[in-house]
Amino acid sequence: MTNTINPQHKLRNFSIINPTKILIGIIATVPIALGLPAKALEIQVLPKNPQLGDTISVVIEADSQEKISNPTVTVGETTYPAFEIAPRQYRSFIPTTPLEKAGVRTIRISQDGQEQNLSVKVRDRKFPVQRITLPPGKAGVSATEYELKRVKELKALQTPEKYWSSAFLAPNAGRTSTKYGVRRYYNGEFAKDYYHRGQDYAGGEGSRVIAPAAGRVALVGTVSQGFRVHGNVVGIDHGQGVVSIFMHLSRINVKEGDFVQAGQKIGAVGSTGASTGPHLHWGLYVNGQSVDPIPWKSKQID
């Protein structure tokens, strides 16, 4: 059964708490026959009106004192992990990207043999087009196998612990030079199935780069190790499927395994790797997909 979130409409088996909270009555034939109370799940979905590039947060709270298992959250053929964030409360992040189509997402939530569906409408979003000319020597630079392997491992992390505790900080004080989601032509050739997977800051050479949120340093890579595209790079695992990557650094001030706090210096702006000039590229990945980091700075997601 699929129900669309609507604050004005009362649905069967749903009691609306507020525009983003839904009480789902889960009916199990055996417990009812035995006179036992039916389990219930309260589900909160944020943001209220998501658009492409947003991270959809699904918080699931069980109205039961019984021991329960982690729920599973599925959209289409993809299942996303749900991590415990409080007793009997779990959260799952669903990433959306500019390469997807806008429209309704059916979210299937399963727990202890029970299953419910809910629908969330994802709005379309227009992303600008940018033309980039790479200088001689940097045009057509391809990543090494080692570089691709290490970055892929970083993006795949789904550490159960939640390390961040508040809204993310801007990692550099420079102005934004390129926003998330921009489509590009490189040296006159359109990059098919590509979008700018992060936020660029036009900080001066050597200016501070800080951790936007707490986490463990899971990747440190350098040009000398074969990071030809990313340049000198740092990756931070914020926990629960959320990771940051910082590219083109001129200096690195941390090592793999370090735990960093929000605001701690991790390096300096540079132009290493495939870069046209000094800037910081900050990419935020959720369950392996590049999402817009800006909503994470406004505490839309806690």
N, C-alpha and C positions, 0 to 999 in steps of 0.2 A: 504494500500500500504506500503510495507516494502522496505527501501533503506539502503544499506550498506555504511558506511562512507568510502570514498575513495578520497583522495585529487587529484587523476589524472582523476576522472570520473565525468562528469557533468550529473546530474540526472534530470529527469522531475520534476518540482516544487521545485527543490533544486538548490541554487546557492552556490557553495563552497567558503567560506571566507578564511579558513585556514584548516589544517588537522583536527581540532576539532570543527570548527564552521560551522553550517549549517543554511542557511536561508530557512525556510519552507514557501512557499506561500500557504496560506489557502484560498481555493476557496469556497465562499458561494454563492449559486444561487440567493437568494433574494437581497443581497446588490449589486451584480454585475448588476442585472436586473434594479435596481434603480439608477445605475450609481455611487454608493458609492465605495470608495477604499476598496480593500480586506485587511483583517488583515494579518500580517506576524509575525512569531515567529523566533527569532534567538536563536539557541540552541548550547551550548558549553558543550562538554563531556570530562571529565578528569578522570583518566590519559588517554593518547593517546593509550596506549597498555596495558590494565589492565590484571592482573593475579589473580588467586584464592587467596582470603584473602584481596584483595584491596577494598577500598571504591570507588564506581563510583559516581562522582559528575555530576549532570545534571543541568545546569543553563539555564533558559528559560527567554528570554527577548522579550517583545511585542513591535513591531514597530507600536505603535498606541498611540494616545493621549486620547483615550476613556478609561473610567473606565472598568477594566476587573476583572474577578474573579480569585482566585487561581487555577492554573492548577492542574490536577491530573496526576500522573505518575504511570504506572502499568507495572509490569513484571510478566507474567503468571497470577496467581490468586492473587498476592499480590499487593496492592496499597500502595505507599509510599507518605508521606506528602510532599508538596512543600511549603516552607516558603518564604515570601517576604524578600529580602535582600537589595533592592533598589527600587525606584519608577518603577513600571511595570517590575521588575526583580525578578525572583523566583528561588529557588534552591531546588532540591530533592537529597537525598543520597540513593544509592542502595548498600547495603552491599553484599559481596560475602564471602564464607567460604570454608575451606578445604574439607568439606563434600559434596560439590556440584560437578557437572561435568563441565569440561571445555567446551567451545563452544560458540555459538552465543546466545546473549540475545536480545530478541525483546522488546524494550521499547516503550510503547504506551503512548502518551501525548495527553491529552484532555483539552480543554479550551473553555468555552462559546459555547458549541455545536459542536466545530470543533475537529477533531482527526487526528493525524499523527503518524506513526510508524517509528522507526529507529532501526538499528541493530548494536550491539557492540559485538565484539569477545573477550571473556575472555580466556586468555591462561592458560594452565595447569601448575601446580607447584608441585615439589616433596618436601615432608615434611619428615624429618628424624624420626626415631623410637628411643625411649628412654626407658630404663628399670629402674623402680623405686622400691626400697625396703623400705617400711615404717616400722619404728621401732615398737616393741610391744607396744600396747596401742593406736597406731595411725593407724594401719592397719584396714581397714574395717570401719572406722569412717563414720557415715552417718549424713547428715545435719538434723537439726530440722525443723519442719513445719514453725515455726516462722522465722527462718533464710531464708528458701526458699522463703517465702512470701515477706519479706522485700527486698531481692535481686531481685526478679521478678518485684516488683514495681519500683525499681530503673531503671532496664533495659528497662522498658516500657515507660519511660518519653519521651515526645515529646514537650518540652516547646518551644513556638514560638520564644522567644528571642534568639539571637545569642550572647553568652557571650565572646567567645574567639576572639582574634584579630590578631594573628600571629601564626607562626609555634609552635607546642607543644614542651615543654622542656622534657628532661629526668628527671623522678621523683626522681632518686637516682644516686649518682656518682659511684656506684659499676659497675663492669663488667657484661655483659649479661651472665647469666648462662644457661638459657633455652629460646629459641626463640619461637615466636608465631607459632602455627600450628603443633608442634611436636606431633606425636602419641605415646602412652605409653602402656607399660606393668606394672601393679602394682602387686608386689610380684609374678611375673611369669604369671599373667593372663592378656590377652590383653583386653584393655578397648574399646569395640566396640562402634562405633559412637561417639568416644571421640577425641578431639584434644586439645592441650594446648591453652587455651583461654586467652593468654596474653604474656607479656614479663617479664621474671624474672631477677632481678638484685641481684648479690651476695654481697650486702652491708653488712658491719659489724653490729653486734648487736648494736642497739641504734643510727645508723647513720641516717642522715636527710632524710626525705621523703617530697618532695615539690609538690605543684600542678603544673601539666604540662601546664595548661592553666586556664584562669579565669572561674569561675562558682560558683554555689550555692551548698553548702554541703546538699545533699539530704538523706544521710544515714550515721549514726554512729552506729556501732554494736560492742559488746564485747563478749568475751567468757562467761562471767557471765550471759549474756542475752540469751545464747543458740547458739551462732555462733561457732559451733564445727568444721566446715570445713574451713570457711573463717578466723576464728580467729578474732582478733580485726581488724575491717574493716572500711574504709571510702569510701563513694561514692560521686562523684561530678557530678552535672548536668551542662554540658557546653552549653546546649541549642540546639534546632533544632534536637532532636533525638540523640545527642551525649553525652555519659556519660562515666566516668572513675570509676574504682573500684580498691582499694588498700588493699591488704590482708596481714595477718600474722603480723600485727604491734605489737610492744612492747609498744608503747605509742601513744595516740591520742591527738592532740593539737587543735582540732576544735570541734564545736558542730553543730547539724543539724540546718539549716537555715542561717548559716554564709555564707557570700559572700567572696570568696578568689580570690586573684590575682595570675597570673602566677609567679612561683618562691616562693610563700609563703609556709612556713613550715606547714605541716598538721599532721605530726606524725614522728615515728621513726621505723626503721627496727627491726623485731623480728622473732619469730618462733612459733607464736600462731596458733592454729587450726591444720589442716592436713598439716604439714610441716616437712621436714627432717632436717632442720637447718635454721639458720638466712638467710632470703632473703626477697625481696619485689616482690610481684606479682602485676603487673599493667595490668589490663584488660581494653580494649577500646571497647565500644559497640555502634553500629550505628543502630538505629531503631530495637533494640532488639537482634541484631546478633553480635557476637564477630568478630572483624576485626583486621587486622595487624596494630598496632599503629605506626610502623616505618615510613610509608609514611607521617603521620601527623606531624612528626618531621622535614621533609624536605620541608615543605610548598608546597607540591604537591596539597594540599587542603587548601584553604584560608577561 
